[in-house]
Amino acid sequence: MTTIADRLAVAQSRIAQAAQKCARLPHSIHLLAVSKTKPIADIIAAYDAGQRCFGENYVQEGVTKIESLKTTHPDIEWHFIGPLQSNKTTLVAQHFDWMHTLSREKIALRLNEQRPANLAPLNVCIQINISDEDTKSGINAQQMLPLANSISQLPQLRLRGLMAIPSATDDTEQQTRELSELKHLFDTLKQHYPDVDTLSMGMSNDLDLAIAYGSTMVRIGSAIFGERDYSSKETTI
Ligand SMILES: *Cc1c(COP(=O)(O)O)cnc(C)c1O
């Protein structure tokens, strides 16, 4: 039987190989283990294999896990990567280290206000809707710099970069177009805000291309933890 540790090692070596192919340092690409819907035991198994960054999509589920592990595993870095309604911002501000899906000024203001003063500023990425699908969250390219400007004035937020979920397609040309556009946006953002260091893009199906186009953080779930089972799950979103 393959274990979580085995699958984590496979994911790490895929990252290393993809990095090598485009002459990047493997260490410049972080692996975010997406543990949504998975039990705490699975997170601990990945932790014991060396993983420290975990991504969660559902606020309440994430907070429950953070609370359970905070004394025993205080060095876990928790990333919120799901859609966030404004009535749930407090929980994210109080418990998470990162928030990847920021796309509205209103949410930024609330997170800033609700981030406890004794915690480090919340690391945030602006989510870009690169495929311009109405159904996807995120903002379009023209709105990036205005939102970045607002965020840069909020002391309890730290702008780290961009996040995107490119189209799930086998069309390599379309993937390439979207990823290169994201890379271009990231470079533009970096020119204005030189501290920005994170391009959160790339999942199991587009890992190699995403890394070739400058991704610094890939988000991988089922390839590490196995397929998700939503059947027994209450709606905790
Ligand atoms: C679920 C999720 C992932 C991981 O997806 P897998 O197919 O399980 O690898 C990555 N990013 C986001 C934003 C997700 O919601």
The ligand as a MOL file (V3000), in Angstrom:
LIG
                    3D

  0  0  0     0  0            999 V3000
M  V30 BEGIN CTAB
M  V30 COUNTS 15 15 0 0 0
M  V30 BEGIN ATOM
M  V30 1 C -8.8030 21.3900 -3.9270 0
M  V30 2 C -7.8680 22.4180 -4.3920 0
M  V30 3 C -6.5680 22.0870 -4.8060 0
M  V30 4 C -6.0470 20.6670 -4.8550 0
M  V30 5 O -6.7300 19.9180 -5.7920 0
M  V30 6 P -6.3470 18.3860 -6.0780 0
M  V30 7 O -7.0660 18.0710 -7.3360 0
M  V30 8 O -6.8580 17.6020 -4.9260 0
M  V30 9 O -4.8820 18.2840 -6.1870 0
M  V30 10 C -5.7310 23.1220 -5.1810 0
M  V30 11 N -6.1420 24.4020 -5.1770 0
M  V30 12 C -7.3830 24.7520 -4.7830 0
M  V30 13 C -7.7700 26.1910 -4.7930 0
M  V30 14 C -8.2800 23.7750 -4.3910 0
M  V30 15 O -9.5010 24.1350 -4.0130 0
M  V30 END ATOM
M  V30 BEGIN BOND
M  V30 1 1 1 2
M  V30 2 1 2 3
M  V30 3 2 2 14
M  V30 4 1 3 4
M  V30 5 2 3 10
M  V30 6 1 4 5
M  V30 7 1 5 6
M  V30 8 2 6 7
M  V30 9 1 6 8
M  V30 10 1 6 9
M  V30 11 1 10 11
M  V30 12 2 11 12
M  V30 13 1 12 13
M  V30 14 1 12 14
M  V30 15 1 14 15
M  V30 END BOND
M  V30 END CTAB
M  END
